[in-house]
Amino acid sequence: MPKSTKSNKSESGCVGFLYRGLVKTNHIRVFSHGSSDLETVYNELTPFYGDNIQLKYVLVESPEDFLEKFMDKLTSENEKARLGESFCFSCQTSEASNLLKDVTDAKAAKNYPVTKKGKKDDDKEDDDKDDKDDKDEKDSDDDDDKKKSKSDKKKGGKTDKKKAKDESEDEDKGSESEQEDEKPKKKAKESKDSKDSKKSKSNKEDSDDDDDDDDEDSGKKLKKKTDKGKGKSKSK
């Protein structure tokens, strides 16, 4: 457990904000406490926001009054920053640190747990850490965007493949349907051709029969004429 900071007799409490842990990226949770013992504050907040939270604070005499001023400052900079009636605000770490210093007239907002042992907090170290925190938050957002983009792209690829497959299946079904429609037409055409062929054959046979009858009649007439000639010859 991190060591507690030494309290100042003239400063009975603290005001500040926490980030990381379960707090959403690019968001903070403001707090005030009647004790200047940061270990106590830390232990009270970790069950709700996780063991890896980071506190940024300033020791003050009237923590609740400064908390109100701090929240007013946050909303004046961005009226939509506050999430409902909660103590959570949409704000980057570096900006929140500067606003906290403004309302408390402090030179620096201290960190708890202290990340660099044996070295006091100062403005330079504070700014470097805030920049790093903002960079970490931005990188986290970029990673989330990349994952989302990759997921959407993969999903889109699957959708396109499925769409192409469905279109291909529809074309196959359409082709099969056309083939099925052609079958009755083809069958009807074949039936018609068959009937025409039979009719033509029948007409041809009738014509042949007529020709045979004509030939037979012609033969009979010729024979009759010949017989008649022979009769006249005998009479002479």
ChimeraX attribute file (.defattr): number of C-alpha atoms within 10 A of each C-alpha:
attribute: neighborCount
match mode: 1-to-1
recipient: residues
	/A:1	7
	/A:2	11
	/A:3	11
	/A:4	16
	/A:5	13
	/A:6	9
	/A:7	14
	/A:8	13
	/A:9	9
	/A:10	9
	/A:11	16
	/A:12	17
	/A:13	22
	/A:14	25
	/A:15	29
	/A:16	27
	/A:17	24
	/A:18	23
	/A:19	23
	/A:20	21
	/A:21	15
	/A:22	13
	/A:23	17
	/A:24	14
	/A:25	19
	/A:26	19
	/A:27	22
	/A:28	23
	/A:29	20
	/A:30	22
	/A:31	24
	/A:32	23
	/A:33	20
	/A:34	17
	/A:35	19
	/A:36	26
	/A:37	19
	/A:38	24
	/A:39	16
	/A:40	12
	/A:41	19
	/A:42	20
	/A:43	12
	/A:44	11
	/A:45	15
	/A:46	15
	/A:47	9
	/A:48	11
	/A:49	17
	/A:50	13
	/A:51	14
	/A:52	12
	/A:53	17
	/A:54	20
	/A:55	25
	/A:56	25
	/A:57	24
	/A:58	25
	/A:59	26
	/A:60	23
	/A:61	18
	/A:62	16
	/A:63	24
	/A:64	17
	/A:65	12
	/A:66	21
	/A:67	23
	/A:68	16
	/A:69	16
	/A:70	24
	/A:71	20
	/A:72	15
	/A:73	17
	/A:74	21
	/A:75	14
	/A:76	11
	/A:77	12
	/A:78	13
	/A:79	10
	/A:80	12
	/A:81	16
	/A:82	20
	/A:83	11
	/A:84	9
	/A:85	6
	/A:86	9
	/A:87	14
	/A:88	21
	/A:89	24
	/A:90	19
	/A:91	19
	/A:92	19
	/A:93	25
	/A:94	18
	/A:95	14
	/A:96	24
	/A:97	22
	/A:98	16
	/A:99	18
	/A:100	27
	/A:101	17
	/A:102	15
	/A:103	16
	/A:104	20
	/A:105	10
	/A:106	14
	/A:107	12
	/A:108	22
	/A:109	24
	/A:110	21
	/A:111	20
	/A:112	19
	/A:113	20
	/A:114	18
	/A:115	12
	/A:116	10
	/A:117	7
	/A:118	7
	/A:119	9
	/A:120	10
	/A:121	15
	/A:122	12
	/A:123	12
	/A:124	10
	/A:125	15
	/A:126	18
	/A:127	17
	/A:128	12
	/A:129	16
	/A:130	20
	/A:131	16
	/A:132	14
	/A:133	18
	/A:134	18
	/A:135	12
	/A:136	14
	/A:137	19
	/A:138	15
	/A:139	12
	/A:140	14
	/A:141	14
	/A:142	12
	/A:143	12
	/A:144	12
	/A:145	12
	/A:146	12
	/A:147	12
	/A:148	12
	/A:149	12
	/A:150	12
	/A:151	12
	/A:152	12
	/A:153	12
	/A:154	12
	/A:155	12
	/A:156	12
	/A:157	12
	/A:158	12
	/A:159	12
	/A:160	12
	/A:161	12
	/A:162	12
	/A:163	12
	/A:164	12
	/A:165	12
	/A:166	12
	/A:167	12
	/A:168	12
	/A:169	12
	/A:170	12
	/A:171	12
	/A:172	12
	/A:173	12
	/A:174	12
	/A:175	12
	/A:176	12
	/A:177	11
	/A:178	11
	/A:179	11
	/A:180	11
	/A:181	11
	/A:182	12
	/A:183	11
	/A:184	11
	/A:185	11
	/A:186	11
	/A:187	11
	/A:188	12
	/A:189	12
	/A:190	12
	/A:191	12
	/A:192	12
	/A:193	12
	/A:194	12
	/A:195	12
	/A:196	12
	/A:197	12
	/A:198	12
	/A:199	12
	/A:200	12
	/A:201	12
	/A:202	12
	/A:203	12
	/A:204	12
	/A:205	12
	/A:206	12
	/A:207	12
	/A:208	12
	/A:209	12
	/A:210	12
	/A:211	12
	/A:212	12
	/A:213	12
	/A:214	12
	/A:215	12
	/A:216	12
	/A:217	12
	/A:218	12
	/A:219	12
	/A:220	12
	/A:221	12
	/A:222	12
	/A:223	12
	/A:224	12
	/A:225	12
	/A:226	11
	/A:227	11
	/A:228	11
	/A:229	11
	/A:230	11
	/A:231	11
	/A:232	9
	/A:233	8
	/A:234	7
	/A:235	6
	/A:236	5
